[in-house]
Amino acid sequence: MYTILQVASLVGRVAEPYGGRKRPLLGGVKLTHDCNLSCVHCPFWKRAPSSLPFDQAVEALETLRQMGVRFVIFEGGEPFVWRAGNHTLADVVRAAKKRFVCVGVTTNGTHPIEVDADIVWVSIDGMEKTHDRIRGRTFKKILSNIDASSHPKLYAHITINALNHREIKDLVPFLAPRVCGITIQFHYPFGESDDRLFLPWDDRRRVLEELIELKRQGFPVADSVACLRALKTNRWRCRPWLVANVDPDGTIVSGCYVKNRGRVSCADCGYAAHVELSLAYDGHLGAALAGLRIFAPHR
């Protein structure tokens, strides 16, 4: 548990540059489209190879900081395969930690999970047979890497789709003893990935009710109840300016994660992180506390 003073200190560091102005809080840096996997739901490994040079990555980090970003997350492709000369993921994480309150990494978990980021998300998309159908035969290797990792703040991240939605109620208890927390999102139909993976709304609502019940039972579902409820209808008010993203060609885009990357359809959104940020901005205490728990430094 965090003390009131620790939470207040974090809130102060986050809120200091804002003063009521519309500035991004969360930054995503897509270091590369390169990946060692070919996941059926992901559009990025199919795109032309592109990777940020190290100097350009550092310049983008500084730009994000000046824009107001306080939390930054490195992603891909697969960030652990990113190389820029002699520079690796460790080097950009080191540069980011000089500039931001919290630095995160998302990974497919097939590489040893050892990096000096504040938080690491590992993608697990079903029990073994289903996960391997989506991501290739990697389930056992990923679990082995999770169990071997010394990282103090390791989260599992599930992209829920038409293939795995019936396994979520079993997957969360299975993962719970292995990780600090579990976050979710729903498959988004970019247009070039398999849109048959998009989950019908009746199934989405059922899965969200299952997640709310698992959270109430004490399982470490990190997304707030307010966020999970909002995802049932997508009638929440999006605050897109709270997010800024960097693409592997160095382009910096303010707003929706999908902007400049695919067809933007708010009605199809399943990005729980966007929901949580927007709800927190609008004063939902549960959403704000969920964000603080995830991004607060490890104790």
Disulfide bonds with the S-S distance in Angstrom:
none
